Amino acid sequence: MTARQASTLAVASVVAGALLLVVLAAWASSIGPSGVLRGDGPSSLRSPTTTASSTSASADAGREPPEPVPSRGTPPWVRAFALLVDLAVVVALVLVVARYAAVPFVRSTRRRRALRKRRTPERLAFDVLEPPAAVAREMLADAATQRRLLAEEGTPRNAVVACWHRFETQAAAAGMARGTWETSSEYTMRLLDLVDAHQPAVTRLGELYREARFSEHELTEEHRREALAALDAIHRTIGVPA
């Protein structure tokens, strides 16, 4: 037991003793002195009293006995107040004992939690730098569908935008979440970098996506063909780790 625990135990003992004295005092005041001290007293003191009583009884045999004087007991409100004080003291005593008994347990629990935190490595906020195999496989498995979407989806503008967003669908299927700090372009660029895609093709497809997404002029079939060439280069260079 440490010095701090010993001092805590001593304080708890003093508080418990003081509360016990208060309980006894409240109990004594609630029942009155007649309830605390009972008995007829020592036998040696009873003889003179008994003899005197016998003499008085024989002398006053012909007289009518006086009416008994009603005894004055403790008022009901005093008893009720004393009972409330008893209950309050008991509750306070239980709370104090429980508090001081729980202190070592709480400290031990905190120490165990702190020890577990030190032993458990912190999670990194970013994904690992090596190319995730799951994302690469999802991209390759969806390559034909993604290319068909780019080649056949309505206007060149809509086709390029749909093709770019398809990368996000593939990553989500592989369990690679998008960060709250990332735009769609940043997220897709990060994914394609993780799978070792051909960087010039990624850059060109990203430029075509931003042009289709934010420009006001019409995109032509030539833009679609450039996007298809960039997408094919990306699919050819995606690395799948063993």
Long-range contacts (C-beta under 8 A, 24 or more apart in sequence): 5-104, 8-100, 8-103, 9-100, 11-100, 12-96, 12-97, 12-100, 15-96, 16-93, 16-96, 16-97, 19-89, 19-92, 19-93, 19-96, 20-93, 22-85, 22-89, 23-86, 23-89, 23-90, 23-93, 26-82, 26-85, 26-86, 26-89, 27-82, 27-86, 29-78, 29-82, 30-74, 30-78, 30-79, 30-82, 30-83, 30-86, 31-74, 31-79, 32-73, 32-74, 126-179, 127-176, 127-194, 129-194, 130-194, 130-241, 131-194, 131-195, 131-196, 131-239, 131-241, 132-174, 132-176, 132-194, 132-195, 133-240, 133-241, 134-174, 134-175, 134-176, 135-170, 135-171, 135-174, 135-176, 135-191, 135-194, 135-195, 136-195, 136-238, 136-239, 136-240, 136-241, 137-174, 137-240, 138-170, 138-171, 138-173, 138-174, 139-167, 139-170, 139-195, 139-235, 139-238, 140-235, 140-238, 140-240, 142-166, 142-169, 142-170, 143-235, 146-170, 146-231, 147-228, 147-231, 147-232, 147-235, 150-224, 150-227, 150-228, 150-231, 151-224, 151-228, 155-218, 155-219, 156-212, 156-219, 156-220, 156-221, 156-223, 156-224, 156-227, 157-212, 157-218, 157-219, 158-212, 159-224, 159-227, 160-208, 160-209, 160-211, 160-212, 160-219, 160-223, 160-224, 160-227, 161-209, 161-212, 161-213, 163-205, 163-209, 163-227, 163-231, 164-188, 164-205, 164-206, 164-209, 167-191, 167-192, 185-209, 185-210, 192-234, 195-238, 195-239, 196-237, 196-238, 196-239, 197-234, 197-237, 197-238, 198-233, 198-234, 198-236, 198-237, 200-233, 201-229, 201-230, 201-231, 201-233, 201-234, 201-237, 202-230, 202-234, 204-230, 205-230, 205-231, 205-234
